[in-house]
Amino acid sequence: MVIPKKQIPILIILVFVICWVVSIGVVAADSAVVTVGSTAAAANPGDTITVPVTISGNPGVAAYGLTIAYDSNSLTLNSIANAAGLCSGGIFDANTAANGTAYVSWITGGNSDMTDNGDLFYLNFTVNKNASGGNYTVACALTDSAASNFINYAEQDVDVSIVSGTIKVTANGDGGGGAGGGGSSSGGDVTAPPDTPVPIEPTTNNFSDVASTYWAYNDIEYLASLGIINGKSGNQYCPTDNITRAEFVTILARMSGETLPIYDGNFNDVDPGSYYAQAVAWALAANITNGTSASGFSPDSNITRQDMAALIYRYAAYKGYSFDTVNAANSFGDQSDIANYALNAVIAMQRANIISGYSDNSFKPLGNATRAEAAKMLAILNQIINSSI
């Protein structure tokens, strides 16, 4: 059949319209954004963190599949949990393979799309003890399977853009992680090396709450006589109170005998006008402390036993002192709980007989130290360093 020339433009328009209408049935749905959450504050080795994976701009989804990728040398993926509410119905499946890759999938149990925005599921990680400081990416990608794409109930593909998340880890600083148990009022595990000079018997009692029969009396009075320690309230030392990070760093700074620098605002939680600000500046410059995060020092937190060991070890190195080996190496019962940044310090101080552990062969790395225990340990440290000069 010959089509008259005047009808050809009409047919062309008709064919275009038909193609456009047909194409509507197969066009992909609007794009959604899947975002892996990021930590706001830096975590410490040993910390457990929950990271949400969320969806926004959701045009309607009936099934999805995602691959999770993370650094398994620094992070352990403990679990993947379906979010209550958003995807609570249907079939949720996930694994937590230890090789840095995990898979998540969900299929609706109803006859319509899930159209809400919010949390899809939660990733629960533990920061490994040997994790170095830095930012660790947690990435998602579409699973390479035709049955695992983001699709709606009409079996149309849903375009998805994915935003990776970041877990920040403390830069092998002092740690500062975890709240520990209180320190012992009987001296804990502090011991003195065999050849350590005994502090000179004090001739005065500087503190009304430290009796001459108290186990750490000589050590407290020794440091007080040098102007290294002060009382907390009037003439009270408060020996059984836990010692804070600010107090401990201040004592180390005074022990150094150096002129302390002006604090220049490295940490957002250190008041430049505080009594400890210059001590923190000194310790930072001397590489004795890195803080508990990139921007925080946590001055009012009680110092943990592993952080105290780490700071003492770095102070000794700063002073050019190497701990002598007095004891054979001892593996504490909870040695695996000691953070990587503090492990060498704890081992060196145990072999030097400065610490010996508790009666149950534990070190209690996240436990706290009392002001009396700190005085005992720092009095020993000050004497052995000065006697080696």
Long-range contacts (C-beta under 8 A, 24 or more apart in sequence): 26-156, 27-156, 28-156, 28-157, 28-158, 28-159, 29-59, 29-60, 29-152, 29-156, 29-157, 29-158, 29-159, 30-57, 30-59, 30-158, 30-159, 31-57, 31-59, 31-158, 31-159, 31-160, 31-161, 32-56, 32-57, 32-58, 32-59, 32-61, 32-150, 32-158, 32-159, 32-160, 32-161, 33-57, 33-160, 33-161, 33-162, 33-163, 34-66, 34-120, 34-140, 34-160, 34-161, 34-162, 34-163, 35-162, 35-163, 35-165, 36-123, 36-138, 36-139, 36-140, 36-162, 36-163, 36-164, 36-165, 37-165, 38-165, 38-166, 38-167, 38-168, 39-166, 39-167, 39-168, 41-168, 41-293, 41-296, 42-133, 42-168, 42-169, 42-170, 42-171, 42-292, 42-293, 42-294, 43-127, 43-167, 43-168, 43-169, 43-170, 43-177, 44-127, 44-169, 44-170, 44-175, 44-176, 44-177, 44-178, 44-292, 44-339, 45-127, 45-128, 45-129, 45-130, 45-131, 45-169, 45-170, 45-175, 45-177, 45-339, 45-340, 45-341, 46-126, 46-127, 46-129, 46-177, 46-178, 46-337, 46-339, 47-126, 47-127, 47-177, 47-178, 48-78, 48-124, 48-125, 48-126, 48-127, 49-124, 49-125, 49-126, 49-127, 49-167, 50-122, 50-123, 50-124, 50-125, 51-122, 51-123, 51-124, 51-125, 51-138, 51-165, 51-167, 52-83, 52-119, 52-121, 52-122, 52-123, 53-119, 53-120, 53-121, 53-122, 53-123, 53-140, 54-117, 54-118, 54-119, 54-120, 55-86, 55-117, 55-118, 55-120, 56-117, 57-117, 58-114, 58-115, 58-116, 58-117, 59-115, 59-152, 59-158, 60-113, 60-114, 60-115, 60-152, 60-153, 60-158, 61-108, 61-113, 61-114, 61-115, 61-150, 61-151, 61-152, 61-158, 62-107, 62-108, 62-112, 62-113, 62-114, 62-151, 62-152, 62-153, 63-105, 63-106, 63-107, 63-108, 63-148, 63-149, 63-150, 63-151, 64-105, 64-106, 64-120, 64-148, 64-149, 64-150, 64-151, 64-160, 65-103, 65-104, 65-105, 65-106, 65-142, 65-143, 65-145, 65-147, 65-148, 65-149, 65-150, 66-103, 66-104, 66-105, 66-140, 66-141, 66-142, 66-143, 66-148, 67-101, 67-102, 67-103, 67-104, 67-140, 67-141, 67-142, 67-143, 67-144, 68-101, 68-102, 68-103, 68-104, 68-123, 68-138, 68-139, 68-140, 69-100, 69-101, 69-137, 69-138, 69-139, 69-140, 69-141, 70-100, 70-102, 70-125, 70-136, 70-137, 70-138, 70-139, 71-100, 71-136, 71-137, 72-98, 72-99, 72-100, 73-128, 73-130, 73-131, 74-127, 74-128, 74-130, 74-131, 74-132, 74-136, 74-169, 75-125, 75-126, 75-127, 75-128, 75-131, 75-136, 75-138, 75-167, 76-125, 76-126, 76-128, 77-102, 77-123, 77-124, 77-125, 78-124, 78-125, 78-126, 79-124, 80-104, 80-121, 80-122, 80-123, 80-124, 81-121, 81-122, 81-124, 82-106, 82-121, 83-118, 83-119, 83-120, 83-121, 83-122, 85-116, 85-118, 86-114, 86-116, 86-118, 86-119, 86-120, 87-114, 87-120, 87-121, 92-121, 94-121, 103-143, 105-143, 105-148, 108-153, 111-153, 112-153, 113-152, 113-153, 125-167, 127-167, 127-169, 129-336, 129-337, 129-338, 129-339, 129-340, 130-340, 131-169, 131-340, 132-169, 132-171, 132-172, 133-169, 133-170, 133-171, 133-172, 133-173, 133-290, 134-168, 134-169, 134-171, 135-166, 135-167, 135-168, 135-169, 136-166, 136-167, 136-168, 136-169, 137-164, 137-165, 137-166, 138-164, 138-165, 138-166, 138-167, 139-164, 139-165, 140-164, 168-293, 168-294, 170-290, 170-292, 170-293, 171-290, 171-294, 172-290, 172-340, 172-341, 173-289, 173-290, 173-291, 173-292, 173-293, 173-341, 174-245, 174-289, 174-290, 174-291, 174-292, 174-303, 174-307, 174-310, 174-311, 174-341, 175-292, 175-304, 175-306, 175-307, 175-310, 175-339, 175-341, 175-342, 176-245, 176-291, 176-292, 176-298, 176-301, 176-303, 176-304, 176-307, 177-292, 177-304, 177-339, 177-366, 178-304, 178-366, 179-302, 179-366, 180-302, 180-304, 180-305, 180-364, 180-365, 180-366, 180-367, 180-368, 181-364, 181-367, 181-368, 182-242, 182-367, 182-368, 182-370, 183-240, 183-242, 183-367, 183-368, 183-369, 183-370, 183-373, 184-370, 184-373, 185-239, 185-240, 185-370, 185-372, 186-215, 187-215, 187-216, 187-372, 187-373, 187-376, 188-358, 188-369, 188-370, 188-373, 189-355, 189-356, 189-357, 189-358, 189-363, 190-354, 190-355, 190-373, 190-376, 190-377, 190-380, 191-353, 191-354, 191-355, 191-356, 192-353, 192-354, 192-380, 193-324, 193-326, 193-352, 193-353, 193-354, 193-380, 193-384, 194-326, 194-353, 196-380, 196-383, 196-384, 196-387, 197-383, 197-387, 199-379, 199-383, 206-231, 206-235, 206-237, 207-231, 207-235, 207-236, 207-237, 208-235, 208-236, 209-236, 209-237, 209-238, 209-239, 210-237, 210-239, 214-239, 214-372, 215-372, 216-372, 216-373, 216-375, 216-376, 218-379, 219-372, 219-375, 219-376, 219-379, 219-380, 220-372, 220-375, 220-379, 222-379, 223-251, 223-375, 223-378, 223-379, 223-382, 226-382, 227-254, 228-254, 228-255, 228-378, 228-382, 229-254, 229-375, 232-371, 237-371, 237-372, 238-371, 239-370, 239-371, 239-372, 239-375, 240-370, 240-371, 240-372, 241-370, 241-371, 242-302, 242-303, 242-368, 242-369, 242-370, 242-371, 243-302, 243-303, 243-368, 243-369, 243-370, 243-371, 243-373, 243-374, 244-299, 244-300, 244-301, 244-302, 244-303, 245-292, 245-297, 245-298, 245-299, 245-300, 245-301, 245-302, 245-303, 245-307, 246-274, 246-275, 246-276, 246-279, 246-280, 246-297, 246-299, 246-300, 247-276, 247-371, 247-374, 248-303, 248-308, 248-311, 248-374, 249-276, 249-279, 249-280, 249-283, 249-288, 249-289, 249-311, 250-275, 250-276, 250-279, 251-374, 251-378, 252-279, 252-283, 252-288, 252-311, 252-312, 252-315, 252-378, 253-278, 253-279, 253-282, 253-283, 254-279, 255-315, 255-378, 255-381, 255-382, 256-282, 256-286, 256-315, 256-318, 256-319, 258-282, 261-285, 266-291, 267-291, 267-295, 267-296, 267-297, 268-295, 268-296, 269-295, 269-296, 269-297, 269-298, 269-299, 270-297, 270-299, 274-299, 283-311, 286-314, 286-315, 286-318, 287-314, 287-318, 288-314, 288-315, 288-318, 289-314, 302-368, 303-368, 303-369, 304-365, 304-366, 304-367, 304-368, 305-363, 305-364, 305-365, 305-366, 305-367, 305-368, 305-369, 306-338, 306-339, 306-342, 306-345, 306-346, 306-363, 306-365, 306-366, 307-342, 308-369, 308-374, 308-377, 309-342, 309-345, 309-346, 309-349, 309-355, 310-341, 310-342, 310-345, 312-345, 312-349, 312-354, 312-377, 312-378, 312-381, 313-344, 313-345, 313-348, 313-349, 314-345, 315-381, 316-381, 316-385, 319-385, 321-384, 321-385, 321-388, 323-348, 323-349, 323-351, 323-352, 323-354, 324-352, 325-351, 325-352, 326-351, 326-352, 326-353, 327-351, 327-352, 327-353, 327-356, 330-357, 330-361, 332-357, 332-361, 332-362, 332-363, 333-360, 333-361, 333-362, 334-362, 334-363, 334-364, 334-365, 335-363, 337-363, 337-365, 337-366, 338-363, 338-365, 339-365, 354-380, 354-381
